[in-house]
Amino acid sequence: MIVTSNIVNDLNTAFQLINMGTNDKIRQGEQLLQQIRGDIQYPKVLFDYFQAYEISLGLRAAIELKLWFKEYRNFDDYQAQYVQNVVQTIKQHIISAYIVSEAPLIHQLKDAIVYVASRDFPTQWPTLMADLNQFLAHPDYVYKTLKLIYKLTEKYVYQSRSDPLYEEIIITCDTIHHNLLLLAKSLIQQIEALQNLQLSYEILKTLLKVFYNLNFQDLHPHFEDNLQSWMEFMKVVLRLQPVQGVEQFLFKCKGEALKCVLLYAMKYRDDFGDLIQVFSSEIWNVCTQTSAGRDSDKIVLCALRYFKTLIAWQDMKAFFEQNIKILIESLIIRNLSLSKDEIGMFSDEPQEFIEKFFEQSDLESRRAQAVELFKTVTKHFNQQVNLIIQEYLQAYIQSGMNGIDNEIILINLIIEASTSSFTSKDGTIDIILSQENVLGFYTHCLKPKLGQIFEMQQQNQSVESKFTPIQLAFYCRYLFYFRNVIDKVELPTLATLVSKLQLSKKTTLSNIACYTAYSLINVRQDVKNYANHQLYFENVNISQYLQLVLTDCYNNIKQQSKLETYSLKLTNSLINLLKQEIFNAIAALCNLLQDLLKNIKLEYEFQNVHLVFEIIASVIDVCIMAKNSEAANQLQQSILNQLDELLRENKGDVTNFVLQIYSLFLQVQTNASSYYQNLLQNFLEIQNWNESNSSLFQAYIIFFQFGFQGTNLPTAQLQTILKSIVSHSTPSYTELSKFLIKSNQQWTNIVLAIIFEQYKIQQQSQPQISSKSKATHLSQRLINKEVFLLLAHVFTTYGVEVLVNECSKISPQLLESFLINELGIIKSISQRSERKFIFTMLSAILFSGSFLSQQSWNLVFQAMVENITLKKRNPLKFMGRVTDREVTSSSGFQPLKPVIARNNPDKILNDEDKLFSAQFKTYYSNPIVQQQLPIQQLLTKQQQELLSNLIQSV
């Protein structure tokens, strides 16, 4: 092929400009490259160029060639055909060029080959694997060849199976299998002869990766016919002894070999079955030789996954019954002890350590995989595991209960063997280990040591002089997990003992102690009844213990340099349990809250800021319940200046919280009424209700609800505000509307007129639904659902007749028209509380009078039955939202719990489906209705049966 010198010269100039490095020169070089990229000879010029020029310019050419082939991979058929002759010429020589190249050129060529092969192999490049296969037999080129084959076959693992892919795998295996097997045998000979070990290990590792890729989709006949040879090769790899200086390279090879064995065990069980027991012995022998370092992670992780797969096989039961202790000792116990990384994390990264310590957030570590394996072992071999743990427990007691490492392993064994069902919120619920072992450790081992700790605390001695912080942390872990098993009479004492540990100088231990004390005093009344969230100690007077824990919290927070989540959660929980008992320490609480508010200004972290305001809200809430205005005034006087300062800083989240605190203060007689009245007047100014402040609207409205109690509402200003936020479709309009409607029935017509005026505007401007406008349409439907909920609020406040009459005053057919337009919402509404409100309202509209025309009645009735049918078919979709969730980040308005409780939300306790059925049963019992209502035409046969069953159940 003739290549014009002009292209070469232009390419040379472009690369030189780019290598100059200045922005202008690079831009000029890129522009020149852009001009010649469309030339059909461009890739051939690049290929010749990088071989002929010095390294910097040659590397640039290789990179450009790689990028060109990346684009070529996505060419359409015409484009590919147009350049096929040029590409074919390059393909004839690129493998040889790759083999003789060195870094960094070789990396660019490898990627280029992978790109072109992904389009052309095997149909347009049938010789690719044959070209590579000849280099597999050449000692000098085998490593480069294997690395390229690995990259070419990598897609066999992640691509879904298809006929073209399967054809490619067959061709690849047919071509290179023989030389791969020869290479495997020769590698073992070289390694056993200690020849060039590091390179030999690198080649071995890559060979094993290629083996994994080739076998991932299916077992090729060549591999099946040579199964014994390949598995003997894997056994030899696993048995290879480490040589000093290159141990990490061997461990990586063993990890890859284990991965291959695991693949065969999982996917080709029928072919591999006879070898499973042999490999099981080999694998736990290998694991006993591994170090705790990360270089052994792959071996251990593969082994743990391997046995987790096999342990459930019925035909392996006898084998594991005989070897269960070996499995536990070689794989599980070794990985339940504390690693150096965990010890370092305990000192330096408290939050990450605690997440792994209690919530098992590390899913891929050795420890996490060992735990998963142990749970599976305990489930299938419960009796044997109980006996083994009992044996370890007796040995530990007889040894004098010495040795921190053994103690920690035993604690972990008991916890992990017990927690088949666990949530961090409730501790261990269903214990599959015998209680004899669980309580045996507590009674004979842990309790005596806790007694020693208690005596040292009583004598003001340093507990950490005898027990290490990490040892104390594991005692807490045991109490945390088994708080539902330990006698509840002991929990208050344990909580006070653990609480003292929060005064430790070790932040991690302090936080663990707070979290454990929190869990001990918040144990649920019935841990297995998920509908009953009542706390056990709400009905048991343990105030003397709680006051001691609160004192510890006070001292702990006083010594902290920053806000700590766990101490704040514990403090808030104590206030809610102590209730009026906190008045004995109101001065100290005021002092504490002043310090917490100071810390907010020093370091802002949303979760902790939220908890600080929850604590303040809880204290005020207790004052409200006890009608203790004196205590509320004392608190208000101590923190009002700080709250006002925070309010003036106008930080969205903090402003929301401050206004909610003010709304609580307004519910007890305080001495700051003029201050709040000034704020109310300020918030009535329309400039406060612009879109940039929308995250504050909810807090403004809550503040209004209590600030305007017992006074005439400023009608004109509130109407202006409502019109403004409705016109911007701000969701807060529903809360303001509810407040206004509930304050006075006269507001109902005003509010509905404003809402439906905007609804009409939206309906007129709503475009035809297309795929592009679908997201906008869904957003619009959510707004319309809010209108539905507002109508339901009017219904629950004043009844169906007021609702219908007020809508009729605006427009005679307004309500009927809205229901028909929004049938889609009726059919699909699934959130539990919203569905209750809407269905209760609709049942009243359908069955309490002649509010709809017969045609509209039929359509609404059909929509409701369709929704009920969908609920029966997919009940999970209709579950209520989780409201008691952990708050970790700001997401707009975040209500404080006492504010939610005192905001008087509408409550409908009836089962909406039963209510609908009962009212329909009464309605349909009228013979005239039975004649006029064409049930068989309105409902499908399935819906008729469902409705009949519902009627019979009421």
N, C-alpha and C positions, 0 to 999 in steps of 0.2 A: 504494500500500500504506500502511495506517495503522500508524504506529509509536507505541506508548504512551509517554507522557512518563516513566513510572516507570522503564523500561529506560534511557532516556537519562540520567535523574538518577542511577540506580545506577552506570551506566558512568562518568559524570563523577566521582562520589565515589570509585569504585575507582581511577581513574587518578590523581586528586589524592593519594590515600593512598600509592600506589606511588611517585609522584614525590617524596614527602617523604624517602624514602631510609632511614629507620630500619627495623630488622628488624621491629618490632611493626607499624608502619604498612604495610609491604610485605605482611606476612602477612595483615593485615585486608583490604587491597585485593585480594589474590589470592583470599581466601575469598569476597569479594563477587562477583568475576568468575566464580568457579566456579558460583555460584548462578544466574547469568543466561546462562551459556554454552549451556545446553540449549534456550533459547528460540529458536523458529524464526526470529524476527526479528533475532537477534543479529548475523549478518554484515551485514545491511542497515543496522542502526544504526551498526556500525563504519564502513561505507563512507561514510555521510552525515557521521559524526562527524569523521573526519580532514580532511574538506574544509571543515568549519565552524568548527573550534576552532583556537586558537593552536598554534604549532609543537610544543611539548613534549608537549601532550596529544594533538594530532593524530598525531604520530609513534607514540605508544603505541598509538593505535587502529589505525594502519596495520600495526604489528607484530602485533597481535592478529588482524587480518584475514588476514595472511599465514599465521599459525599455524593459523587456522581452515581455510584452504584446503589447508594441508598435511595436515590430518586428513581433509578432504573427499576428497582424492586417494585415500585408502584406504577410503572408505565402502563398505559393501555396497550392492547395488542398491536395497534398500528405503530405506535411509537417504538415498541420493542422490535418489531419487524424492520423498521426503518434503520435502526442502528445495529441489527443483528450481526452483520459481517464484521463490524469493528469489535463488538463484544466477543465474537467467536475467536477472533485473532488473539485478543487479550487472554481468553480462557486457555488457549493452547500453551501459554507461557507463564501464567501467573502463579501456578503451583511451584514451579521451579524457582521463580523469583522469590516466593515466600520462603522456601526451604533454605536458600542461601543468604537471606537477609538477617540482619540483627536488629536489636532494639535501637531506636524507637520505630524504625520503618516496619518491622515485622508485625507490630500491633495494628497498624493501619491496613496492611495487606490482609491480615487475618479477618478483620471486619469487612473489608471489601469482598473477600471470597464468600463470607457468610451471606452478605447481601445478595450477591449475584446468584449464589446457590439456592437461596430461598425462593427465587423465581424460576431458575432454569434446571435445577437438579430434580429428577433424573432425566426428564424428557429432552431438554435442550443442552444438557451437559452430561451425557451418559458416562463419560470417562472419568468423572471427578473422583469417585472412590477408588477406581483402579489406579489412577495417578498417585493417590495418597498411599494406597496399599503397598506399592513398590518401595516407598520410603520407610514403611514400618519394619522392614527387614534390614535397614541400614542403621547401625549403631549410632552414627553421628547425627542422624536426622530424626530418630524415632521420637524424641521428646517434643520437638516442634510439630511433628506430624500428629501425635496424639492430642496435643493441645488444640490443634485445628479441628480434628475429628470430634473432640469433646464439644467445641462451640457449634459445630454443624449438627450434632445430635442432641443438643440441649433442648431443642423444641419438642423432642419426643416425650418429654416429661410433662410439659405444660400445655401442649396443644391437645384438643379433643380428637378422639380417634376418628379417622375418615379413610376412605378407600385410597386416595392419593398418598396420604401419610403412611398407611400400612404398606403400600407398594414400595415406598421409599425405604422403609425400615428393612423390608425383605431384601432389597437390592444391596443395601449397606451391609447387612449381616452376611449375605452370600459372598460378598466381595472380600471383607476384611476379617471374618471370624477366624480363619485358619492362622493367619499371621498374629492375631491377637492372642490366641492360645499358646502359640510358640513363644511369643514375647513374655507371656505370664510365666512360663516354665523357666525361660532363660533369666528373667529378673530374679527369681527365687535363688537360682544358682549364684548369681552375682552378689546378692545380698548375703547369702551364707558364706561366700568367700570374702566378704567385707570389702568388695571392690566399689570404690567411688560411691559410698553409701548415700550421701545427701542427694545426688542426682538420681540414683537408683530409686530412692524413696519417692522423689518427686514424680518420676515416670510411673512408679507403681500406683501412686495416688491417682494420677490422671487416668491410668488404665482402668482402675476400679470405677471411676466416675463414668467412663465410656461404657463399661459393662452395665452399670445401673441404667444409663440412658437407653441402651439397646434393648434391655429387658423390661422396661417399664410398661410398655403397652401390651406386649404379649410375649409368650415364650417361643422364640424362633426354633425351628427344628434342629439347627446346628447346635444351639445351646442345650436343647433337650437331649440330643444324642450324646453330648459331651458333659452331661450334668455331673457325673462322678468326678471327672477331671477338674471341672471348675470348682466344685465344692471342696475337693481336696486342696486346691490352690487357696481357697478362702481359709480353710483350717490352718494351713501352713502360715498364712499371713497373721492369723490371730495368735499363733504360737511363737512368732519371731521374738527373739529376746532383744531388749534395748541395748544399744551401744552408747557409752558415755559421749555426750556432745551432740548427738543427733536424735535423742529420745523423742523430742517433739515431732520430728518428721515421721517417725514410726507410728506414734500414737494417732496421727492424722490418717495414716494408711489403715490402721486398724478400725478407726471410726468409719471410713468408707466401706471397708469389708463388712462391718456389722450392718451398715445401711443396706448393702446388697443382700445379706442373709435375711434381714427383716423383710425386704421386698419379696423374696422367694417364699418366706413363711406365710406372708399375708396373701399373696396373689396366686401362688402356684403350690398350694398345700398338697394336692394330690400327688404331684411329682416329688415334692420336697419332704413329705411327711416322715419318711424313714430316717431322715437326717436331723430332725428337730431335736431329739434328745441328745444326740452327739454334740450339736452346736450349743445347746443349753449349757452343758458342762464346760465347753470351751469358753463360752462368753463369761460365765461368772468367775472362771479362773483368770481371764484377762482383767476383769473389773477389780479383782483383789490386788492386782499389780499396779493399778493406776494411782496417780497422785491426786491431791485435792486441787491442783492447779487447773487453769482453764484449758491448757493444752490437751487435757484428757476428757474434756466435756463431751466431745462428739461420741467417743466410745461409750461413755456412761449413759448419755441420753438415748442413744440407739438401743443399748441393752435394756434400759428401763422400758422403752416402748415395745421392744421385742417381747419381753415377758408379759407385759400388760395384755398384749394380743393373745399370747398362748395360754394364759392362765385360765381363760374362760372355756377352752376347748375340752369337751367331755372326754375325748380319747387321751388327753394328757393328764387327767386327774390323778391317776395312780402314780405317774412319774413325779408330779409336784407334791403329792402327799408324802412321798419318801424323801424329797429334797427341799421341803419348805423352809427348814431352818437354815440350810446353806444359802438359799435365795435371800432370806431376810438378812443374814449376816453379811453376805458379799455385796448385795446391791442396796438394801434399804438402810440398815443401820449406818453404814459408811457415809450415807448422804443425808442423814438426819442430824448429824453433829454440826456445830457451828463452823462455818468456813472463815478464812481470814478476811474475805470480802465482807461477810456479815458482821464480823467484829468491828471492822473499820467503819461500816455503815452505822453501827450502833453509836459510835462516837461522833461521827461527822455528819450523818444524814438522818436525823430523827424521823422526819415525816415518811421517807421512803422505807425505813426499817419498820415502822409501825404498820404501814400498809401491808407489808409482806408478813409481818408477825401475826396480825389478827385477821386480815382479810384475804390472805393468800393471793396477792395481786401478781406475784411472779409466776407466770404460767409455763415458762420454758426453761427454768433453772433445773439443775440436778435435783435440788430438794423438792421442787414442785412435782417433778416427774416421779420421784421416789414416793412421795405422798400418794399420788394417783395410783401407782402400782400397789402400794401397801393397802389402800382402801379396797382395791380389787381382790387382793389376796385374802384380806379379812372377810370379805363378802363370800368368797367361794370356799375358804378353809377356816371358818370361824373357830371351830373347836381347837384346831391345831394352833392357831394364832393365840388364843386365850391361854393355852398351856405354855406356850413359849414365853409370853409376857409374864405369866405367873412365875415361871422359872427365873427370868431376869429379875423380877421384883424380889423374890426370896434371896437371890444371890446378892442383890444390892443391900438388902436389910442386914444380911449376915456379914457383909463387909464393913459394917459400921456406918453405912450411908455416906461414905467419903468419895470424893472425886466428882468435881463439877461436871466434867464432860459426860460421865456415865449418867449422872442425874438428869442432865438436859436431854440426852438420848432417850432415857426412859420416859420422861415427861412427853416428849414428842411422839414416842411409840404409842403411848396410851391415848393421847389426843387424836392422832391420825387414825388409829384403829377404831376409834369410837365414832368419829364424825362423818358418818355416811350422809347425814342430813344436817346441814349447818348454815346458819346465817349469822353475820357479825352482830346483827341487832338482837338476836335472841339466844345466842350461844348454841351449844349442842342440844338437839331436841330428841332425836331417835338414836339411842346408843346401841351399837351392834356388838360392842365389847361387853363382857360380863361386868356387872356393877361391882362384883367382888374385886376385880382388878382395879376398876376406877376408884372406888371408895377405899380399897386396900392401900393404894398408894397415898391417898389423902390422909387416912387414919394413921398409918404406921410410919410414913416418911415425911409428908409435908406438914402435918399438924404439929409434930414436935418442934420442927424448925420455925414454924410460925409462932409457936409459944416462946421460943428463944427471942425472936424478933420483938414480940410484944413486951417481954420483960426489959429488953434493952431500950425500947422506946419509953417505957414507964420511968426508967432511970436516967433518961436523957443521954444515953450512950449512942455513939455513932454505929448504926446498924451496918454500914458499909465497911466498918473495920473488921467484921467477921464474915460478911456475905458480900460477894462482888455484885456490882450493879446489874450485870447481865444475868447472874443467878437469880436475883430478886425479880428481874423482869420475867423470867420463866415461871417463877412461882405465881406471878400475876396472870400469866397466860393460862396456867392450869385453872385458876379460880374463874377466870373469864369464861373459859369453855364449859366448865362443869357447874356453873352457878345454879343450873336447874336440877342438879343431882344432889348437891350439898344441902343439908337440912337448912331450910330458910331461917330458922331461929338463929343460926350462926352467922348469917350474911351481914347483919348490921355491925357485929364485932369485927368481922373480916374487912368490911368497908372502912372502918376507922383505922384498922391496922395498915391496910394498903394506902389509905389516904395520907398517912404520915410520910410515905415514900415520895410523895410529890414534892417534898421539900429538898429532895436530892439536888446536888449541883449538876448532876448528869441530866441534861434536857430530855434525853430519850426515856430514861427511867421515870422522870417526873411525869411526862406525858402518858406513859404506859400506866402508871399508878392512877392518874386521873381517869383514864379510859376504863380501867378495871373497876375502880370505885363507882364510877357512873353506871357500869353494867350491873354491879351487885345491888345497888339501891333501886334500879329500874327493872328488876326482874318482873315478868308478867304474871298475872294471876293464873292464867291458863295458857301455857306456852304453845299448846297444840291447837288451840282454837283461834284461828287467824281473824275471826270477826270480833273477838274480845280483846281489846287493847288495854284493858284496865290493869294498872300496876298493883302488885301484891301489897306494897307498903303504903298505898293510898288509904288502906283500911286498917293499918297496923301502926300504932303509935311508937315510932322510933326516934322522936324528935331529939332526945338527948344524944343519940349517935350522930344524927344529921347535923346538929349544931357543932359537934367536934369536927366533922368533915368540912363544914363551912368555914370554921376558923382556920383550918389548914389551907383551904382555898384562898382565904384572905391573905394569909402569910405568904403563900406561894406567888400569888399575883403581885403582891407588893415587891417581891424580890426579882420579878421578871423584867428584863430589859425591853421586851416586846410582847405583844399579845400572843397567847398560845391557845389554839383552838380547844384542846381537851380540857384545860382548866376552866375555860369559859362555859363549855357545855355542862360540866359538872356543877358549876356555880348556879347556872340557870335551873338545872334539874332540882337542886337542893331548895331553891326558893319556891318552886312549884310544889314541892312535897311538904316543906315546913309551913307554908301559908302564913297564918297570923303569928306564928312563933318568931317570924323575922323581925317583928316590931321590937323585940328585946335587944336587937342589934342594929336598929335603924341608923344610928349615928355612924357605926362602922361601915355599913353598907353605903351610906352617902359618901363617905370618904373614899371607899373603894371605887365607886362609880365615877367620882371626880378623876381618879387616876386613870381609869379605863378610857374616859373621854379625852384625856391628854394624850394617851398613847395613839388614839385614832389619828391625831394630827401629825404624829411623828412617823407613823408607818401605816399606809392604807393597804389593807388586804380584805377584799369584800366579805369573805366568809366570817372573818373575825369581827369586822365592823357590824355585820348583821347580828352576830351573837351578843355583842355588847348592848345593842339596842333591844334585843330580846330580853336580856337581863333587866334592863330598865323598865321595859313594858311589863314584865312579870311582877316586879315590885309594885308598880302602880296598880296593876290588876288586883293584887292582894289588898291594897288600900281601898279599892273600889268595892270589893266583895265585903270587906269588914267595915265599910263606911267610915274609914279612919282618915278624915281630912287633915288631922294634925300631922300624921306621918307623911301624907302626900305633900303637905306644905313644906315640911322639913326637907323632903327630897327635892321638891321643886326649887326651893330657895338655894340648895347646895349646887344644883347643876344648871339652872336656867340660863345663867350668863354664858356658860360653855355651849349650851344648845343654841342660844341666839347667835353666838359667834360662828358656829358651824353652819347655821342657816344662812348667814350673810355671805359665807364663802360660795354658796350656790353650787355645790357638787351634787349632781343628780341623785345618787343613791342615798347619800347622807341627808339631803333635804327631804327626801321621801320618808326616811326613818324619823327625823326630827318632828315633822308634821304629824306623823302617827302618834308619837309620844305626846305631843300637845293635845291631840284628840282624846287621849286617855286622861290627861290631867283635867280636861274640861268636864269629865264625868264625876269628879269629886270637887267639892267646894274648895277652891284655892284662892290665894291672894293676888293672882296675876290676871284678873279678868280684863283689865284695861289693856294690858299687853296683847292678849289674844284678840280683843275686839279691834285693835289697830291692825293686827295681822289680817283678820277677816276682811276688813275694808280694803286693805292693800291687794288681797287676792281676788277681789271683785273687779279690779281694773282689767279691762279687756286685753291689754298688752301682755298680761301674764299667761294668756291662753293661746299663744301662737304655737305653730307646729313644732318649733325648736324646743318647747317646754313640754311636749306631749307626755314624756315619761313621768312628769310631776302631777298630771291631772288627777290621777287616782288619789294621791295624797291630799291634794286640794279638796277634793270632794268629801273624803273622810273627815277632814278638818271642818268642812261646812256642816256635815251631818250633826256634829256635836256642838259646833260653835253657834249655830243658829237655833238651837233647841229653845223652845219657849218664846221665841220672838217672831215677828212678821218677816217673812222672807222678802228680800229686795227683788221684786218681780221683774222689773225692767232689766236690771243688770244680769240676773240669772237667765232670762230669756235670750239676751244678747250672747251670753257665754254659750248656752246650749246650741243656738243657731250656728255659732262659729265652729264648735267642735264637731257638730253633725255634718256640716258642709265639708269638713276635711276627713269625714269617715273615721274619726278617731274612736277606737273601741270604748274609751272612757265615757262616751255619751250615754251608754246604757246605765252606768252607775249613777251619773248625775240625774238621769231621767227617773230612775227608781227612787232616789232620795226625794225628788220633787213630788212625784206621784204619791209616795207614802206620807209626805208631810201634809198634804191637803188634796181632797178629791178634785178641787177646782183646777189643779195643775194637770190633771189627766188629759183634758181636751187640748190644753196648750202644748203639752209635750208631744202627744200623738200627731197634732197638726204639723209641728216642726219636723218630726221624724218622717211622716208620710209625704211631706212636700219634697224632702230630699230623696226619698225612695222613688217618687215619681220621676224626678230629674234623672236618677240613675237608670231607671227602666227605659226612658226615652233615648238616653245616650249610649245604652249598652249595645255593642256591636254584635254581629252574627258570630257565633262561636266557631272558631277554627282551631287547628292544632297550635297555631302560633299564639292565639289569644286565650288558650286554655288556662294558663296560670292566672291571668288577670280575672278570668271568669270565676275560678275557684275562690279567689280572694273576695270577689263580689258576693259569692254565695255565703261566705262566712259573715259578711256584713248583714245580709238578709236574715241569717239565722239569729243575729243579735236582735233584730226587729221582732222576730218570733218570740224570743225570750222576754222581751219587754212587754209584749201583749200578754204573755203568760203571767208576768208580774202584776199587771193590772187585774187580771182575772183572780189571782190568789189574794190580792189586797181588797178588791171591791166586789168580785163576783162576775158571772158571765153577762148578766143583763147590763151592768154598768159598762163593761167592755164593749158590748155590741152597740149600746146607745151612744157612747162617746165616739166610736168610729163612725156611726151613722151621721152624727152632727157634722163631721168633716165631709163625708160623701156617703150617699145612701148605700152603695154596694161596696164600700171600701174594704171591709173585713173579708167579705166573700171573694172579692177580686184578688186580694193578697194571698189568701189560702190557695186559690187555684193556680196563681202564678208560681207559688213556691211548693207545689206538690213534691218536687224532688227532695226538698228538705224533710218533709214528712216521711217519705219513703226511706231516707238514708240516715236520719238522726240516730246516733248510736251512743254518744257519751251519756252515762247513766243519769246523772242529775238533770242534765238538759232535757233528756228524753222524758223524765218524770214530769217536768213542768209543762212541756209542750203537749204530751199525751193527755194529761189531766185536763188541760184547757180544752183540747179538741173533743174529748169525751163529753164535756159539758156542752160544748157548742152543738154537737151532733144529737145528744139525747135529752137535753133539758129544755127544748123549745124549738120552734120553727124559725131558726135563724138563717138557714140557707135554702136556696132553691133545690128541688129534688136532684137535678143533674149535678150541682156542686156537692150536695150531700153524698151522692154516690161516689164521686171522684175522691173526696176526702176519706170516706170510709174505705175505699179500695186501697188508698195509699197507706192507711194505718195498718190494715191487715197484711199488706205486702211487707211492711217494716217488721211486724211481729213474726212473719214467716222467715224473714232473713235472720232475725235474732235466734230463732230455733235452729236454723241451719248453721249459723256461725256465732255461737254464744260468746267466744273470746273477744270478738270485735265490740261487743256491747258491755264490756266490763268498765267500771268506773276508773277515773284517773287516780294515780297515786298522789296523795296530797301531803303526806308526811315524809317528804323527800329531803335528802341532805342538800343544803344550799352551798354550792362551791363557787358560783360566779354570778355576776349581776346579769339579769335578763329582763330589763325594764323594771316595772313596779314589783317590789317584793313585800308582801304584807307581813306584819308581825303577828304571831299567833294570838295574843290577847286581843288585838284589834279585829282579827277575823271573827273571834268568838263573840265580840261585843257589837259587831256590825249588823246584828239582827237579820241574817240572810233568810230568804223565804225557805220554808221547809215543807216538803210534801213526803209523808212517810208511807203512803199507800203503794202497793205494787201496781204500777200503771196498767199492766196487761190484765190483771184481775179486775181492776176498776173498769176498764174498757169492756171486758167480758160481762161483768155483772150488770153494767148499765145497758149494754146491748141486749142482754137476756130479758131485762124488764121491758125495754123498748120493743123488742121483736115479739113479745108475748101478746101484743095487741093484734087481733085478727086483721084489722084494716091494714096495718103495716105489713103483715105477712103477705097480703094480696098485692100490695103496691110495690114491695121491694123485690126486685129480680135477683135474688142471691146467686142462682146458678149462672146467670149471665155476668154478674159482677166479679165473681171469684172463681179461681181454678178449683179443680177437685181437691187438690192438696190443701188449698187454703180453706175450703169448706170443712174438711176433716179437722184441720187445726182449730178453727173457730168452734166447731162442735165440741172438741175436747176441752177447750178453755171454758166454755159455758158449763159443761158438766162438772168442772173442777170448782166452780164457785157456788 
